[in-house]
């Protein structure tokens, strides 16, 4: 039986899985509901289905956010989740389980020990043939491998900024600035300026609905908050000018790093990068006005990748389908 080939992006917020020959199969949340009994863990629900357990907790069930900051938080929960997501990629009528071959994208700078731990998790999830590749290289596969790229991948907990050339990453860094930091700043603002507390999920909704870097975009929305002190639920009006002032400092911090990274572009890649521009991906790439804001500061073209939240796993597909380039990048001689 022919092996099933998967490209997996295990993200802090979402996990996406592309299958060779089928495309995107899984794009679901990186969290599970599990039950621990007799030193064993049983999967109850994964992905989007976890939401109902947050609204109405069940005694004995535990909600686990499987990934945080690019690292697995709970090995057994990660195995449960991966088994479930991989099962969605298998043929339903298979009597004998096919061999699974996977390319898994990881953060730049992940330590050797963490990589070995991740390989062990994949193996226990039934993926014994797994190769790890740094996320910016996967993105370069989706953009067109073999030329220069300037990639800014804004995730929920971290942002990876990298210059990728014809032989892999030329220069790159990972910084602790991401969508969650902006969301937390919104929640903190509500406490400090409105004496109101809101949930992280509501702060996330405010960011998505009102977050914009366009100065002439003035929107507002009413949200139910709980007042500090008396715990009474009241309605507060929040507008996009306030939210812009909250998230802008984080964007400026990113801009400084992007600017400094631009000096690392080799002359041999300058033409490619000037023509393509800086490519934004990850969930943070969806922030309204971000591409234009960076472009104005950097005085160069900035674009958002197609389907920025799944571009990493989609790019991994390129290397699964193009063994010559894959072997070149990873120095794998007998990949097949």
C-alpha positions as CSV (number, residue, x, y, z in Angstrom):
1,X,0.0,0.0,0.0
2,X,1.3,3.4,-1.0
3,X,2.3,5.6,2.0
4,X,0.2,8.6,2.9
5,X,2.2,11.8,2.8
6,X,1.3,14.7,5.1
7,X,2.5,18.2,5.7
8,X,1.8,19.3,9.2
9,X,2.0,22.8,10.9
10,X,1.5,22.4,14.6
11,X,0.7,26.0,15.6
12,X,-0.1,27.5,19.0
13,X,-3.7,28.4,17.9
14,X,-4.3,26.1,15.0
15,X,-3.0,22.9,13.4
16,X,-3.2,22.5,9.7
17,X,-2.6,19.3,7.7
18,X,-2.2,19.1,4.0
19,X,-2.3,15.6,2.3
20,X,-0.5,15.0,-0.9
21,X,-3.1,14.4,-3.6
22,X,-5.9,15.8,-1.6
23,X,-4.9,19.3,-0.3
24,X,-6.0,20.8,3.0
25,X,-7.6,18.2,5.2
26,X,-7.3,19.7,8.7
27,X,-7.4,23.3,9.8
28,X,-8.5,23.1,13.4
29,X,-7.7,24.4,16.8
30,X,-4.7,23.1,18.7
31,X,-6.6,22.1,21.8
32,X,-8.4,19.0,23.2
33,X,-10.7,17.9,25.9
34,X,-9.3,14.8,27.6
35,X,-10.2,12.5,30.5
36,X,-7.5,11.1,32.6
37,X,-8.2,7.8,34.4
38,X,-6.0,5.0,35.7
39,X,-2.9,6.8,34.5
40,X,-4.3,6.8,31.0
41,X,-5.6,9.7,28.8
42,X,-8.7,9.4,26.6
43,X,-9.6,12.0,23.9
44,X,-13.1,13.3,24.4
45,X,-13.1,16.2,21.8
46,X,-10.6,18.1,19.7
47,X,-10.4,21.4,17.8
48,X,-13.5,23.5,17.4
49,X,-15.6,21.0,19.4
50,X,-13.8,22.0,22.5
51,X,-15.7,25.3,22.7
52,X,-18.8,23.7,24.2
53,X,-16.8,22.3,27.1
54,X,-15.5,25.8,27.9
55,X,-19.1,27.1,28.1
56,X,-20.3,24.2,30.1
57,X,-17.4,22.3,31.9
58,X,-17.8,18.6,32.6
59,X,-16.4,17.2,35.8
60,X,-13.4,15.0,35.2
61,X,-12.7,16.5,31.8
62,X,-9.7,18.7,31.2
63,X,-9.2,21.3,28.4
64,X,-5.6,21.4,27.2
65,X,-4.1,23.9,24.9
66,X,-1.6,21.6,23.2
67,X,0.9,24.1,22.0
68,X,2.2,27.3,23.5
69,X,5.0,29.5,22.0
70,X,5.8,26.8,19.5
71,X,6.4,24.2,22.2
72,X,4.2,21.2,23.2
73,X,2.6,21.8,26.6
74,X,1.4,18.3,27.3
75,X,2.9,15.3,25.5
76,X,0.0,12.9,26.0
77,X,-2.6,15.5,24.9
78,X,-0.5,16.2,21.8
79,X,-0.5,12.5,20.9
80,X,-4.3,12.3,21.3
81,X,-4.8,15.4,19.1
82,X,-2.4,14.2,16.4
83,X,-3.9,10.8,16.3
84,X,-7.3,12.3,15.7
85,X,-6.2,14.8,13.1
86,X,-4.2,12.1,11.2
87,X,-7.2,9.8,11.3
88,X,-9.1,12.4,9.3
89,X,-6.5,11.9,6.5
90,X,-6.8,8.2,6.3
91,X,-9.1,6.3,3.9
92,X,-12.2,5.2,5.8
93,X,-12.3,1.7,4.3
94,X,-8.7,0.7,4.9
95,X,-8.3,-2.7,6.4
96,X,-4.6,-2.3,6.9
97,X,-3.4,1.1,8.1
98,X,-1.1,2.6,5.5
99,X,2.4,3.9,6.4
100,X,2.3,7.6,7.2
101,X,5.1,9.9,6.0
102,X,5.1,13.5,7.4
103,X,6.9,16.7,7.0
104,X,6.4,18.8,10.2
105,X,7.2,22.5,10.3
106,X,8.9,23.8,13.4
107,X,10.0,27.2,14.7
108,X,13.4,28.6,13.9
109,X,16.0,27.9,16.6
110,X,14.1,25.0,18.1
111,X,16.7,23.1,20.2
112,X,17.9,19.7,19.3
113,X,16.3,18.3,22.5
114,X,12.9,19.8,21.7
115,X,13.1,18.4,18.1
116,X,13.8,14.9,19.4
117,X,10.9,15.2,21.8
118,X,8.6,16.3,19.0
119,X,9.8,13.4,16.8
120,X,8.9,11.1,19.7
121,X,5.4,12.6,20.0
122,X,4.8,12.1,16.3
123,X,6.0,8.5,16.5
124,X,3.7,7.7,19.4
125,X,0.9,9.3,17.3
126,X,1.5,6.7,14.6
127,X,3.8,8.8,12.3
128,X,7.1,6.9,12.4
129,X,8.6,8.6,9.3
130,X,8.7,12.3,10.1
131,X,11.1,15.0,9.0
132,X,11.2,18.4,10.7
133,X,11.7,21.6,8.7
134,X,11.8,25.2,9.8
135,X,8.6,27.1,9.0
136,X,10.1,29.9,6.9
137,X,11.5,27.3,4.5
138,X,8.0,25.7,4.2
139,X,6.6,29.2,3.4
140,X,9.2,29.6,0.7
141,X,8.0,26.4,-0.8
142,X,4.5,27.8,-1.2
143,X,5.9,31.1,-2.6
144,X,8.2,29.5,-5.1
145,X,11.4,27.9,-3.9
146,X,14.6,28.7,-5.6
147,X,14.6,32.5,-5.2
148,X,14.9,35.1,-2.5
149,X,12.0,35.7,0.0
150,X,11.6,38.1,2.9
151,X,9.1,36.3,5.2
152,X,7.3,37.7,8.3
153,X,5.2,35.0,9.9
154,X,3.0,36.5,12.7
155,X,1.6,33.8,14.9
156,X,-0.4,33.9,18.1
157,X,2.6,33.9,20.4
158,X,5.7,34.5,18.3
159,X,6.7,36.2,15.0
160,X,9.3,34.6,12.8
161,X,11.2,37.0,10.5
162,X,13.5,35.3,7.9
163,X,15.3,35.9,4.7
164,X,15.2,32.6,2.7
165,X,17.4,32.0,-0.3
166,X,18.1,29.3,-2.8
167,X,19.7,27.1,-0.2
168,X,17.5,27.8,2.9
169,X,17.5,30.4,5.6
170,X,20.1,33.1,5.1
171,X,19.2,35.1,8.3
172,X,16.3,34.9,10.7
173,X,15.0,35.5,14.2
174,X,12.1,34.6,16.4
175,X,10.6,37.3,18.6
176,X,8.0,37.1,21.4
177,X,5.5,39.4,19.7
178,X,2.3,37.9,18.4
179,X,-1.4,38.2,18.2
180,X,-1.9,37.0,21.8
181,X,0.2,39.9,23.1
182,X,-2.0,42.4,21.3
183,X,-5.1,40.7,22.6
184,X,-3.8,40.7,26.2
185,X,-3.0,44.5,25.8
186,X,-6.7,45.1,24.9
187,X,-7.9,43.2,28.0
188,X,-5.4,45.1,30.2
189,X,-6.6,48.4,28.6
190,X,-10.2,47.6,29.6
191,X,-9.1,47.1,33.2
192,X,-6.9,50.2,33.5
193,X,-9.1,52.7,31.5
194,X,-12.6,51.4,31.9
195,X,-12.4,49.5,35.2
196,X,-13.8,46.5,33.4
197,X,-12.8,43.0,32.9
198,X,-13.4,40.9,29.8
199,X,-12.5,37.4,28.8
200,X,-9.6,36.7,26.5
201,X,-12.0,35.5,23.8
202,X,-13.9,38.8,23.9
203,X,-10.6,40.7,23.7
204,X,-9.8,38.6,20.6
205,X,-13.1,39.4,19.1
206,X,-12.6,43.2,19.7
207,X,-9.2,42.9,18.0
208,X,-10.6,41.1,15.0
209,X,-13.6,43.4,14.6
210,X,-12.0,46.8,15.5
211,X,-8.3,46.2,15.0
212,X,-7.0,48.4,12.1
213,X,-4.0,50.5,11.3
214,X,-6.0,52.7,8.9
215,X,-6.3,56.1,10.6
216,X,-9.5,57.0,8.8
217,X,-11.2,53.8,9.8
218,X,-13.4,54.7,12.7
219,X,-15.7,51.9,13.9
220,X,-17.2,51.1,17.3
221,X,-19.0,48.2,19.1
222,X,-20.7,47.7,22.4
223,X,-19.4,44.9,24.6
224,X,-20.7,43.5,27.9
225,X,-18.1,43.8,30.6
226,X,-17.9,43.0,34.3
227,X,-17.1,46.1,36.4
228,X,-14.1,45.9,38.7
229,X,-15.3,46.2,42.4
230,X,-19.0,45.5,42.2
231,X,-18.7,42.7,39.5
232,X,-21.8,44.1,37.8
233,X,-22.3,43.4,34.1
234,X,-22.5,46.6,32.1
235,X,-22.2,47.7,28.4
236,X,-19.2,49.7,27.3
237,X,-18.6,51.3,23.9
238,X,-15.2,50.6,22.4
239,X,-13.9,52.2,19.2
240,X,-11.2,51.5,16.6
241,X,-9.2,54.5,17.6
242,X,-8.6,53.1,21.0
243,X,-7.7,49.7,19.7
244,X,-5.3,51.1,17.1
245,X,-3.5,53.0,19.9
246,X,-3.2,49.7,21.8
247,X,-1.9,47.5,19.1
248,X,0.3,50.1,17.3
249,X,3.2,49.9,19.7
250,X,3.5,46.1,19.1
251,X,3.5,46.7,15.4
252,X,6.2,49.3,15.8
253,X,8.4,46.9,17.7
254,X,8.0,44.4,14.9
255,X,8.8,47.1,12.3
256,X,12.1,47.9,14.0
257,X,13.2,44.2,13.8
258,X,12.0,44.0,10.2
259,X,14.0,47.1,9.3
260,X,17.1,45.8,11.0
261,X,16.7,42.4,9.2
262,X,16.5,44.2,5.8
263,X,20.2,45.0,6.2
264,X,20.9,41.2,6.1
265,X,19.6,40.8,2.6
266,X,22.4,39.5,0.4
267,X,23.1,41.3,-2.9
268,X,22.3,38.1,-4.7
269,X,18.7,38.0,-3.4
270,X,18.0,41.8,-3.5
271,X,16.4,41.8,-6.9
272,X,14.1,38.8,-6.0
273,X,13.0,40.4,-2.7
274,X,12.5,43.9,-4.2
275,X,10.3,42.4,-6.9
276,X,8.2,40.1,-4.6
277,X,8.3,42.3,-1.5
278,X,8.0,41.4,2.1
279,X,5.5,38.5,2.5
280,X,3.2,38.5,5.6
281,X,1.7,35.2,6.8
282,X,0.2,33.7,9.9
283,X,-3.0,34.9,11.6
284,X,-1.5,38.3,12.4
285,X,-1.2,39.0,8.6
286,X,-5.0,39.5,8.6
287,X,-4.7,42.7,10.7
288,X,-6.4,45.4,8.7
289,X,-4.0,47.9,7.2
290,X,-0.8,46.0,8.3
291,X,0.7,45.5,4.9
292,X,0.2,49.1,4.0
293,X,1.6,50.3,7.3
294,X,4.8,48.3,7.0
295,X,5.1,49.2,3.3
296,X,5.0,52.9,4.1
297,X,7.7,52.6,6.8
298,X,9.9,50.3,4.8
299,X,9.4,52.0,1.5
300,X,9.0,48.7,-0.3
301,X,6.3,46.4,-1.5
302,X,4.5,44.3,1.2
303,X,2.0,41.6,0.4
304,X,-0.1,39.2,2.4
305,X,0.3,35.5,1.4
306,X,-2.7,33.7,0.0
307,X,-4.5,32.0,2.8
308,X,-1.9,33.1,5.3
309,X,-2.9,30.8,8.2
310,X,-2.3,27.6,6.2
311,X,0.6,28.7,4.0
312,X,3.1,26.8,6.1
313,X,1.6,23.4,5.7
314,X,0.8,24.2,2.1
315,X,4.4,25.0,1.4
316,X,5.5,21.8,3.0
317,X,3.6,20.0,0.3
318,X,6.0,21.4,-2.2
319,X,8.9,19.6,-0.6
320,X,7.0,16.3,-0.3
321,X,6.2,16.5,-4.0
322,X,9.7,17.8,-5.1
323,X,12.2,15.4,-3.6
324,X,15.3,17.0,-5.3
325,X,14.8,20.4,-3.5
326,X,13.8,18.7,-0.3
327,X,17.0,16.7,-0.3
328,X,19.0,19.8,-1.0
329,X,17.6,21.7,1.9
330,X,17.7,19.0,4.5
331,X,20.9,17.2,3.2
332,X,18.8,14.1,2.9
333,X,20.3,11.8,0.3
334,X,17.9,8.8,0.2
335,X,14.7,10.5,1.1
336,X,12.6,8.3,-1.1
